[in-house]
Amino acid sequence: MDEEPVDRQAFVEDNRARWEELARIHPDTDFYDVQGFLDGESSLNDLEREELGPLVDDGTRLLHLQCHFGLDTLS
């Protein structure tokens, strides 16, 4: 059973296009409380804040691999 080779570049491009499409739409949905964030609230859940603990500006870097359009990372 021969499988066709995967066009990885096309897959990445399609995935990125879909990601960008959703990133433009989602800030305006009820699921994301963008206004609350702009008013100073965190978009992170209590568990996420507890696991992170206090963050200080000591040069440590964090990477949120699944942050959609930046809200959680900025929180």
Secondary structure, 3 states (H helix, E strand, C coil): CCCCCCCHHHHHHHHHHHHHHHHHHHHHCCCCCHHHHHCCCCCCCHHHHHHHCCCCCCCCCCCCCCCCCCHHHHC
